[in-house]
């Protein structure tokens, strides 16, 4: 997608409030990928991404910025936690697992796109299979009707959903479950190892028509797409468009004595280093070069500092941006200006039970005030605090709603908020001592 950095930031503004410095950094990194792609091959090979470190407390948008960025350009994206990786000899995951996960994500992304391209053709083939099964089930109803007319009527009923809950028997592929040959490694199926040496087995199973149609559609789509082309495209996407978000990187930073845990933390850094520097990782879809993958690291850095990472790793993250704690004004904007805000989500949820939820300005402001106060008096968990506050606020109505009640409008004002959040705000001084 050909978006300018300003356009990228404008798109991110719909989902994340504030944090302009971080948005600007990721927007530039994304645009530089587009710029690199326009250059001749020999120059392109010399230009590597400028990886980013985000510093800031939890819940301020670090992960969301990276996730939304990847979604914006349909790039393969994985989030990993640095604390899950340990050096050899300790219990933990192999650092190369993050690249295997990225390959898996890229494969699913490309496969979904290719299947969407053949969906119309696959749907016709899938419907034919279901109609044949329906015709066998309803053969007694055929009578003197011509076969073509009978099947056309069944197809029409199928498309209208008339047979959705009817149970039919259909022959489907018997796919063996993939096995994890190496602990923490990629799951591999026997079929992917031996290819066409063994023909795929089929077995008859019973499904509702609705389920059978989805399974048939999936199988017919797989027949129409080129598996080798998908794998090749997935590897290319992972190598050139992939984004790996390494969270909690501050937890593996640490200087001081070089015994015990510090040794382990530095070992993890040294294991991550070759992946970030550029190496080749073998995945079940093929080898992937990590040289041009964009790595975004993040951490709160309350105790450790970026400077506590080993110098080699610091050098691989040349761009450092700081994200700030959320203010009352930020919380108000999060509740009112973001797409699919919490107030919107709860409104939609409760509308299912005939509750028309309305928040006035005073209520929004008070929710924001309470959220800021709780973040100050207990742990600062950023925007995640809103989930706690909203659950307490709407606990009574969420519990009592349901059944055949008529439409009811609930006006949430400042007074309502104070009454229903009393147990949260009752004794703020004690909050810091409560786990």
N, C-alpha and C positions, 0 to 999 in steps of 0.2 A: 504494500500500500504506500503510495507516494504522498506522505504527509510531511509538512514542514514542522520544525520543532514547536512553533507557536500553535499549530493545529493539534499536535499531539497533547500539549499541555491543556488546551481547551477541552479535549475529549476526557482527559484525566480529571479535570475540574468537576465533571458531572458525578464522579464517584468518590473523590477524595478532597476534603476541605483543607486549604492551606498547604504547607510544606512545599512552597514554590521552588525553593532551591533544589530539592530532591527531584521534583518533576522536571525542572529545567535540565538537570544532569542526565536523566534517563532519556529525555526527548532528544538531546544532542547525540547520545550514544546510538539511539535508534536511527536517527537521520544519517549518521556517519556510516551505518550499515548500508543504507540505500546508496550513498555517495560511492562507497567502496565497490558496490555491485556494478556501477556504471563504468568503472575503470578497466583498462586492458588487463588480461590475466597476469602478466608478469609484474605489474605494479600492485595488483590486488593481493598477491601472495605476501607482499611486504607489509601490508597494513593490518594490524591486529586491533581488536576492540580495546578500548580503555575501560577496564573494569572499575566498578564502583563500590565503595564502602559507605553504608548508611549508618549513622550513629543517632540513637534516640530511644526513649523509653518505649515499652510495649504498648500496642494499641494506637499508635499515632499514624499508621498508614504505610509502614515500610514494605510489608509483604503485599499489601493491596496495590501499591504503586507498581511493583514488579509484575504482579499477576494481571492487572488490567492492561499493562503495557504489552504483555505477550498476547493477550486476548485481542487487543486492538489490531495487531498485524498477523494474527493466526500463527504465532511462532510456537514451537515446542517449548514447554516450560515445566520445570520441576523445582519443588522446594525441598531442601534437605536441612537437617539440623547437624551442625558441626559436632555436637556432643555425642551423636550416634556413631561417629567414626573413632576407631582407636588404632594405635599401631599394632603390629603383629605381636602376639603374646598376650594381648588383653582381649576381653570379650567385647565384640562390637562388629560393626559392618565394615566391609572393604570400601575404601573411598571410590574405587572405580564403579561402584554400584550406582552413583549419581548419574554417570554417563549412560549406563545400561538403562536406567529409568528414563533418561531423556530420549534414548533411542526408541523405547517402548511408546513413549508419548508421541514422538514424531510419526511412528508407524500407524498408531491409531488415528492420528490427525489426517494423514494422507489417505488412509484406507476409507475413512468416513467421506472425504471429498470425492474419491473415485467412485464409491458406491452411490453417492448422490448423483453423479453424472450418468450412471446407468440405471437409476431408480425406475424410470418409466418402463424400460424394457424388462427389468427384473420383476416389476409389479405384474406385468402381463403374464409372464411365465409362472409366477407364484399363484396368481388367481386361477390359472389353468389347472394347477395341481390340486388346489382346494376344491374347484368345481368337480374334478374327477372323483375326489373322495366323497363329496356331497352326492354326486350322481349315484355312486355305489350304495350310499346309505339310504337314499330316497328312491331307489329303482322301482319300488312297488307303486310309487305315486306317478310314475311316468305315463302309464297307460298307453294310449295310441299317439301321444305327442311325439313329433319328430325329435330325433336326438339333438339336432342343432337348436331347435326352439326350447327344448327342455333345459339344455345347458345354458342358453342365453337367459332364461328365467332365473336359473340358479345364480348366475353371475350377477344379475341385477339385484337379487335379494342379498347376495354377499356384500355388494358395494353399499347397500343401504343399511347393513348391519343387522339384518333380520336373523342371521344364523350365528351371531357372535357367541352365544352361550351354548350352542349345540356341540356335543362331543363327537369327534371323528377320529378315525385311525389313519395315521400317515407314516410313510417310510421316511426316516431322517438319517443323516450321517451319525455314526457312533464315534464321536470325537473323544479320544482318550484325554484325561486330565494331564496337564503339563506337570513334570516333576522338577524339583529343585535339586540338580545334581551336585552343586556346590553350595554349602550354607551361605546365605546372603547373596548368592549369585542369581543369574537369570533363570527363570523357569523354562524348561525345554521339553517339548513333547517328542515322543518317539517318531512321529511322522516328520517332524522338522529335521531329524537326524538322518533317517533312512529314505526320505523322499518318496519316490514312486516304487520302491522295492516291494512294498506291501500295499495292495489295493485297499481303499477306504471301505470299512465295513458299514453296512446299513442295518437299521433295526426298526421294527414297527412300534410306534408309541401312540398313546391316546392324548389328544389335546382338545381344548375348546377351539372353535373355528378361529376366534380372534387370536389366540396364541399360535395356532398352526400357520396362519397367514404371515405373522411376523417371522417365524422360523423359516418358512418357505422363502420369504423375501430375502432374508439374510443369506440363505444357501444359494439362491439364484443370483444374487449380487456377486457372491464370491466366484461363481463360475464365469461371470462376465468381466471381472477385473483381472489385470495381469499382476500376479503376486510378485514376480521379480521386479517389475517396474515400480511397484509400491515400495519394496525394500530399498531400491536404489534412490528413489525420491526421498524416502524417510531419512536415509543416511545423509543425503545432501542437505536436507532441511535442518537436521540436528547439528551438522557441522557449521552451517553458515547462518542459520536463523535462531539456533537454540539459545535459551536463557536458563541459567542455573542460579537459583537463589539459595545462598548458604546462610541460614539463620544461626543465631547464637554464636557467632564467631568469637565474640568477646570471652566466651566460656573456655575457649582453648588458648587464650592469650595469658601470659603470666611470666614475670621475671622474678628474680629473688633466688631462693635456693634451687638447686638443680636436682633435688631428690624427690622421690614419690610422685605425687600427682603432676608436678611441674614437668617432669620428664615425659609423662604420658601426653600432656597437652602439647608440648613442643613436638613430640613424635607425630601427633595428628597433623599439626601444621606442615611438617616435612612430607607427610604422605599426600596432603592436599596439593602441595606446591607443584609437583610435576603435572598434575591435571590442569591447573590454572596456567602454568607456563606453556603447555602445549605438548601433548603426547598422544599416542594411539591406544585406544581401548577396544578390545575385541568384544563385540556384542553378538547376539544370535542373528542379527540382521546384517552383520558385516563389521569390519573395523571402522572406528570413528576417530578422526583427528580432532583434538580439542582446541587447536590453535585459535580458531575464530569464533568459539562459543563465547557469549557475553556472560561473565560471572558478576553477580551482585551479592555482596556480603552484607550482613546486618547484625547489629547487636546493640544492647543498651549502653555498654561501656560505662557502667556505674563505678565498678571497682578497677577493672583493667582499662588501659587506654590503647588506642590503635598502635601507638609506639611500642607497646608490649608484645606485639606480634613479631615473629622473626623478620629481620630486614628483607630477606628474599621475598617473603609473602607480601609484606608492605609494598614492595616495589611493583608487585603485580596488580595492585589496586591503587592506581595513581589518582583517582578521583574520590575525594572524601566529602560527604555532605552531612549536615546535621539537621535532624528533625526535632521539632520543639514540642513540649507538652501542650495539650489542647486547652484553650481558654473557654470561658462561658460563651463568647461570641462564636467560637468554632463549633461548640455543641449545638447552638441554636441553628447554625447553617447545616450541620449534619442532619438535624431532625427535619429541616424544612426544604433544603435546596438540592440535596443529592437525589439521584435517581434511585427508586426503590428504597426510600428512607425507612427507618423503623416505624415511624407513624403511619406511613403508607402500608407497610407489611402487616402491621397489627390491624389496620382498618380492613384490609382484604380478608385476613384470617377470620375476624369476627363477623364480617358480612355474611359468611357462610351460615352463621347462626342468627341471622336477621338483626345484627347489631350495627347501627350506623354510627361509627366513632368519629367525633369531631373534637379537635384540639384548638383552643383559642391561644392568642399570643401569650397571655399570662401563664398558661399551663406550660407552654414550650419553654419560656424563660425560667420558670421554677424547676422544671426537669433538668435544664442545663445547669442551674445553680447547685442543685443537689448533687449532680454528677461531679462537678468540680470540687465541691466540699468533701465528698467521699474520697476522691482521688488524693486530696491533700491530707486528710486525716487517716487514711489507710494506704494500701499500696496503690501507686499510680498505674492503672491499667488502661489509660487512654479511653478511646471510644468504646471499648468493650464494657466500660462501666454503664453505658446506656442500656445494655441488655439486662443488667441486674435491676436497674431503676425501673425500666418498662415492665419487667416481669412482676415486680412488687406492686407497681401502680395498677396494673390490669388483672392482678391475681383474682380478685373477687368476681369481676364480670366474666373472666375467662372460665371460672369454675361454675358459675351459675347459668351461663348461656347454654343453649342447646335445647333440643326438643321442638315442639310445634308452637313456639312463641311467635306472636306477630312482630313486624318490624318495629324496632325501638331505637331511638336516637339518644346516644349518650354524649352529653356535652362535658368535656373534660376542661375544667378551669383551674385557676391557681388554688382555690379552696379544696377542690377535689384532690389535687396533687398532695397538698399538705396533709389532708386527712388519711390518705392511703399510703403515704410514705413515712408515717410517724415512726414505724418500727425501724426504719432505716436511719432516720435523722434524730431519733430520740436522745441518744447519748453519744455524741460524736467523739467525746474525749476518750471513751472506752474502746472505740473502733480500732485504734492502733494496737491494742493488746489482744484483739480477737483474731484468730487464724481464719 
